[in-house]
């Protein structure tokens, strides 16, 4: 009789775990598609690669806007930047949408304990906070610039060197501290009889490219020294470029003009080293999840808020509608789904993350979500040919639109094969310039093909799709 009761109890617990799986929600800052599982042979990201091999990987995922605060606000609310009217770093999404239910808030409303460690919303100021989303006070959600450095010469309180190699321990930098905090929290959750939504946000490889020396040592600078496409695309409009505003603020990058070959090689080396460093911290968290026996009852998602140019198109930073700026890792591991090793090359949006996680955990989605659940891709290899990703970025570049709207906006449609971008005057809608790229013929966006006759029909179709989306 006692044995039978124990069996029934175990079955009951198992059923609850299946109905309400935990969620480990991982965000990486400024990580473009430079990971091994997305085909970058120079990257050393064994933890992300192994995680992807356990689940489903979307190799053609794109952010809605290539800058931190608006991109994260879009993901966390399931709404586009234009809907939120958030295009810069200063504005909180609740100024326009005070009653929106964020992704973690939805889980909180459904009995989950939600907790935030590291950079989940924006990393500083008012946009970094959203008390309605969390069951308790977030940890390490804000960080001063000096915490991005270990060397005394760089700990000035502002931007110093654009990259730093330091002989130090992993948890001397903030991402190591984030991993430590996440491990402690997982141990606490293991003792509770309540499902959890744990958001873990890593700050690297965001500039400055700081990492312990051992992660620099695993990369060969000679292999990393030059980008494959160091010039703007032939025929691209000048409005598509920018003056590297983010990077120019570091004291070893000139206010104007080009970088030396040596500095380009150093910065590219630093980006890959910082990526490997964060990959290792993710691995520590995943190892603890497994050690605690939580791996089989936890849905894992991983995404990056946007990409980053390290010399491609003669650009440094994000703030573009090119693939290096918008294409990011996106993957899921769902123990209840047989998706091991599945790769999806269909163009998808980060907006799709919110409804997908809600569906994976059987939660009723709020109205107003602008993305599509990717759950059909978990169950079969069906490709929806009409699906595309819409990205945008304002010009001139500004970090604060609190006193007015953008002057101009670039809207970009990315399909499985093509990208069409239209630059418009924001107020009137007048078209200022267009771009078109074919990724089977022009992988690195070397030539703007907008006037090539054989693409005229495709361009017109994408133009119609884009203008219809903007109107709506």
Buried (B, 14 or more C-beta within 10 A) or exposed (E): EEEEEEEEEEEEEEEEBEEBBBBBBBBBBBBBBBBBBBEBEEBBBBBBBBBBBBBBBBBBBBBBBBBBBBBBBBBBBBBBBBBBBBBBBBBBBBEBBEEBBBBBBBBBBBEBBBBBBBBBBBBBEBBBBBEBBBBEEBBBBEBEBEBBBBBEEBBEEEBBBBBBBBEBEBBEBBBBBBBBBBBEBBEEBBEEEEBBBBBBBBBBBBBBBBBBEBBBEEBEBEEBBEBEBBEBBEBBBEBBBBBBBBBBBBEBBEEEEEBEEEBBBBBBBBBBBBBBBBBBBBBBBBEBBEEBEBBEBBBBBBBBBBBBBBBBBBBBBBBBBBBBBBBBBBBBBBBBBEBEEBBBEBBBBBBBBBBBBBBBBEBEBBEEBBBBBBBBBBEEEEEEEEBBBBBBBBBEBBBEBEEEEBEBBBBBBBBBBBBBBBBBEBEEEEEBBBBBBBBEEBEBBBBBBBEBEEBEEBBEBBBEBBBEBBEE
